[in-house]
Amino acid sequence: MKVLVYRKCSTCLKALKWLEEHGIEFEERPIVEEHPTEKELKEWLEKSGLPLKRFFNTSGLLYKNMKLKDKLPEMTEEEQIRLLATDGMLVKRPLVVGEDFVLTGFREAEWEKMLLAE
């Protein structure tokens, strides 16, 4: 399982701590230095079953500065994926990529259901 994080993000640190406390093994990947590629994003989007908007860090400064709230509805899915792949700060984090699932953000109940249900 891969976990894409930004180490200066308090939610990411909380999520990493949660994983460690529950003894869950994972590979950490810095989302800014190794941001997701278009190919990865397409695969993860399909695997997640989530709407593409859930992959955007809507509370981030870059999202707000680029006025993406207004621009995204006018963009095609392909254009949105291409944009997401340009900068890890646009991507919702932490982003957990498992063999057959993807989680965006840290919602403890959702993580418990997906990661502790063995």
Contact map, one row per residue, 1 for C-alpha under 8 A:
1110000000000000000000001110000000000000000000000000000000000000000000000000000000000000000000011110000000000000000000
1111000000000000000000000111100000000000000000000000000000000000000000000000000000000000000000011100000000000000000000
1111100000000000000000000111100000000000000000000000000000000000000000000000000000000000000001111000000000000000000000
0111110000000000000000000001111000000000000000000000000000000000000000000000000000000000000011110000000000000000000000
0011111010010000000000000001111000000000000000000000000000000000000000000000000000000000000011100000000000000000000000
0001111110010000000000000000011100000000000000000000000000000000000000000000000000000000000011000000000000000000000000
0000111111011000000000000000010000000000000000000000000000000000000000000000000000000000000000000000000000000000000000
0000011111011000000000000000000000000000000000000000000000000000000000000000000000000000000000000000000000000000000000
0000111111111000000000000000000000000000000000000000000000000000000000000000000000000000000000000000000000000000000000
0000001111111100000000000000000000000000000000000000000000000000000000000000000000000000000000000000000000000000000000
0000000011111110000000000000000000000000000000000000000000000000000000000000000000000000000001000000000001000000000000
0000111111111111000000000000000000000000000000000000000000000000000000000000000000000000000011000000000001000000000000
0000001111111111100000000000000000000000000000000000000000000000000000000000000000000000000000000000000000000000000000
0000000001111111110000000000000000000000000000000000000000000000000000000000000000000000000000000000000000000000000000
0000000000111111111000000000000000000000000000000000000000000000000000000000000000000000000001000000000001000000000000
0000000000011111111100000000000000000000000000000000000000000000000000000000000000000000000000000000000000000000000000
0000000000001111111110000000000000000000000000000000000000000000000000000000000000000000000000000000000000000000000000
0000000000000111111111000000000000000000000000000000000000000000000000000000000000000000000000000000000000000000000000
0000000000000011111111111000000000000000000000000000000000000000000000000000000000000000000000000000000000000000000000
0000000000000001111111111000000000000000000000000000000000000000000000000000000000000000000000000000000000000000000000
0000000000000000111111110000000000000000000000000000000000000000000000000000000000000000000000000000000000000000000000
0000000000000000011111110000000000000000000000000000000000000000000000000000000000000000000000000000000000000000000000
0000000000000000001111111000000000000000000000000000000000000000000000000000000000000000000000000000000000000000000000
0000000000000000001111111100000000000000000000000000000000000000000000000000000000000000000000000000000000000000001000
1000000000000000001100111110000000000000000000000000000000000000000000000000000000000000000000000000000000000000000000
1110000000000000000000011111000000000000000000000000000000000000000000000000000000000000000000000000000000000000000000
1110000000000000000000001111100000000000000000000000000000000000000000000000000000000000000000000000000000000000000000
0111100000000000000000000111110000000000000000000000000000000000000000000000000000000000000000000000000000000000000000
0111100000000000000000000011111001000000000000000000000000000000000000000000000000000000000000000000000000000000000000
0001111000000000000000000001111111100000000000000000000000000000000000000000000000000000000000000000000000000000000000
0001110000000000000000000000111111110000000000000000000000000000000000000000000000000001100000000000000000000000000000
0000010000000000000000000000011111100000000000000000000000000000000000000000000000000011100000000000000000000000000000
0000000000000000000000000000011111100000000000000000000000000000000000000000000000000001000000000000000000000000000000
0000000000000000000000000000111111110000000000000000000000000000000000000000000000000001000000000000000000000000000000
0000000000000000000000000000011111111000000000000000000000000000000000000000000000001111000000000000000000000000000000
0000000000000000000000000000001001111101100000000000000000000000000000000000000000011001000000000000000000000000000000
0000000000000000000000000000000000111111100000000000000000000000000000000000000000001000000000000000000000000000000000
0000000000000000000000000000000000011111110000000000000000000000000000000000000011011000000000000000000000000000000000
0000000000000000000000000000000000001111111000000000000000000000000000000000000000000000000000000000000000000000000000
0000000000000000000000000000000000011111111100000000000000000000000000000000000000000000000000000000000000000000000000
0000000000000000000000000000000000011111111110000000000000000000000000000000000010001000000000000000000000000000000000
0000000000000000000000000000000000000111111111000000000000000000000000000000000010000000000000000000000000000000000000
0000000000000000000000000000000000000011111111100000000000000000000000000000000000000000000000000000000000000000000000
0000000000000000000000000000000000000001111111110000000000000000000000000000000000000000000000001000010000000000000000
0000000000000000000000000000000000000000111111111111000000000000000000000000000000000000000000000000010000000000000000
0000000000000000000000000000000000000000011111111100000000000000000000000000000000000000000000000000000000000000000000
0000000000000000000000000000000000000000001111111000000000000000000000000000000000000000000000000001110000000000000000
0000000000000000000000000000000000000000000111111100000000000000000000000000000000000000000000000000111000000000000000
0000000000000000000000000000000000000000000011111110000000000000000000000000000000000000000000000000000000000000000000
0000000000000000000000000000000000000000000011011111010000000000000000000000000000000000000000000000000000000000000000
0000000000000000000000000000000000000000000010001111111000000000000000000000000000000000000000000000000000000000000000
0000000000000000000000000000000000000000000010000111111100000000000000000000100000000000000000000000000000000000000000
0000000000000000000000000000000000000000000000000011111100000000000000000000000000000000000000000000000000000000000000
0000000000000000000000000000000000000000000000000111111110000000000000000000000000000000000100000000000100000000000000
0000000000000000000000000000000000000000000000000011111110000000000000000000000000000000001100000000000100000000000000
0000000000000000000000000000000000000000000000000001111111000010000000000000000000010000011100000000000000000000000000
0000000000000000000000000000000000000000000000000000011111110010000000000000000000000000111110000000000000000000000000
0000000000000000000000000000000000000000000000000000000111110011000010000000000000000000010100000000000000000000000000
0000000000000000000000000000000000000000000000000000000011111011000000000000000000000000000000000000000000000000000000
0000000000000000000000000000000000000000000000000000000011111111000000000000000000000000110000000000000000000000000000
0000000000000000000000000000000000000000000000000000000000111111100000000000000000000000000000000000000000000000000000
0000000000000000000000000000000000000000000000000000000000011111110000000000000000000000110000000000000000000000000000
0000000000000000000000000000000000000000000000000000000111111111111110000000000000000000010000000000000000000000000000
0000000000000000000000000000000000000000000000000000000001111111111110000000000000000000000000000000000000000000000000
0000000000000000000000000000000000000000000000000000000000001111111100000000000000000000000000000000000000000000000000
0000000000000000000000000000000000000000000000000000000000000111111100000000000000000000000000000000000000000000000000
0000000000000000000000000000000000000000000000000000000000000011111111100000000000000000000000000000000000000000000000
0000000000000000000000000000000000000000000000000000000000000011111111110000000000000000000000000000000000000000000000
0000000000000000000000000000000000000000000000000000000001000011001111111000000000000000000000000000000000000000000000
0000000000000000000000000000000000000000000000000000000000000000001111111100000000000000000000000000000000000000000000
0000000000000000000000000000000000000000000000000000000000000000001111111110000000000000000000000000000000000000000000
0000000000000000000000000000000000000000000000000000000000000000000111111111000100000000000000000000000000000000000000
0000000000000000000000000000000000000000000000000000000000000000000011111111000000000000000000000000000000000000000000
0000000000000000000000000000000000000000000000000000000000000000000001111111000000000000000000000000000000000000000000
0000000000000000000000000000000000000000000000000000000000000000000000111111101100000000000000000000000000000000000000
0000000000000000000000000000000000000000000000000000000000000000000000011111111100000000000000000000000000000000000000
0000000000000000000000000000000000000000000000000001000000000000000000000011111110000000000000000000000000000000000000
0000000000000000000000000000000000000000000000000000000000000000000000000001111111000000000000000000000000000000000000
0000000000000000000000000000000000000000000000000000000000000000000000000011111111100000000000000000000000000000000000
0000000000000000000000000000000000000000000000000000000000000000000000010011111111110000000000000000000000000000000000
0000000000000000000000000000000000000100110000000000000000000000000000000000111111111000000000000000000000000000000000
0000000000000000000000000000000000000100000000000000000000000000000000000000011111111100000000000000000000000000000000
0000000000000000000000000000000000000000000000000000000000000000000000000000001111111110000000000000000000000000000000
0000000000000000000000000000000000010100000000000000000100000000000000000000000111111111011000000000000000000000000000
0000000000000000000000000000000000111100100000000000000000000000000000000000000011111111000000000000000000000000000000
0000000000000000000000000000000000100000000000000000000000000000000000000000000001111111000000000000000000000000000000
0000000000000000000000000000000100100000000000000000000000000000000000000000000000111111111000000000000000000000000000
0000000000000000000000000000001111110000000000000000000000000000000000000000000000011111111000000000000000000000000000
0000000000000000000000000000001100000000000000000000000010010100000000000000000000000011111100000000000000000000000000
0000000000000000000000000000000000000000000000000000000111010110000000000000000000010011111100000000000000000000000000
0000000000000000000000000000000000000000000000000000001110000000000000000000000000010011111110000000000000000000000000
0000000000000000000000000000000000000000000000000000011111000000000000000000000000000000111111100000000110000000000000
0001110000010000000000000000000000000000000000000000000010000000000000000000000000000000001111100000000111000000000000
0011110000110010000000000000000000000000000000000000000000000000000000000000000000000000000111110000000111000000000000
0011100000000000000000000000000000000000000000000000000000000000000000000000000000000000000111111000011110000000000000
1111000000000000000000000000000000000000000000000000000000000000000000000000000000000000000001111100011100000000000000
1110000000000000000000000000000000000000000100000000000000000000000000000000000000000000000000111111111000000000000000
1100000000000000000000000000000000000000000000000000000000000000000000000000000000000000000000011111110000000000000000
1000000000000000000000000000000000000000000000000000000000000000000000000000000000000000000000001111100000000000000000
0000000000000000000000000000000000000000000000100000000000000000000000000000000000000000000000001111110000000000000000
0000000000000000000000000000000000000000000000110000000000000000000000000000000000000000000000001111111000000000000000
0000000000000000000000000000000000000000000110110000000000000000000000000000000000000000000000111101111100000000000000
0000000000000000000000000000000000000000000000010000000000000000000000000000000000000000000000111000111111000010000000
0000000000000000000000000000000000000000000000000000011000000000000000000000000000000000000111110000011111000000000000
0000000000000000000000000000000000000000000000000000000000000000000000000000000000000000000111100000001111100000000000
0000000000110010000000000000000000000000000000000000000000000000000000000000000000000000000011000000001111110010000000
0000000000000000000000000000000000000000000000000000000000000000000000000000000000000000000000000000000011111110000000
0000000000000000000000000000000000000000000000000000000000000000000000000000000000000000000000000000000001111111000000
0000000000000000000000000000000000000000000000000000000000000000000000000000000000000000000000000000000000111111100000
0000000000000000000000000000000000000000000000000000000000000000000000000000000000000000000000000000000000111111110000
0000000000000000000000000000000000000000000000000000000000000000000000000000000000000000000000000000001001111111111100
0000000000000000000000000000000000000000000000000000000000000000000000000000000000000000000000000000000000011111111110
0000000000000000000000000000000000000000000000000000000000000000000000000000000000000000000000000000000000001111111110
0000000000000000000000000000000000000000000000000000000000000000000000000000000000000000000000000000000000000111111110
0000000000000000000000010000000000000000000000000000000000000000000000000000000000000000000000000000000000000011111111
0000000000000000000000000000000000000000000000000000000000000000000000000000000000000000000000000000000000000011111111
0000000000000000000000000000000000000000000000000000000000000000000000000000000000000000000000000000000000000001111111
0000000000000000000000000000000000000000000000000000000000000000000000000000000000000000000000000000000000000000001111
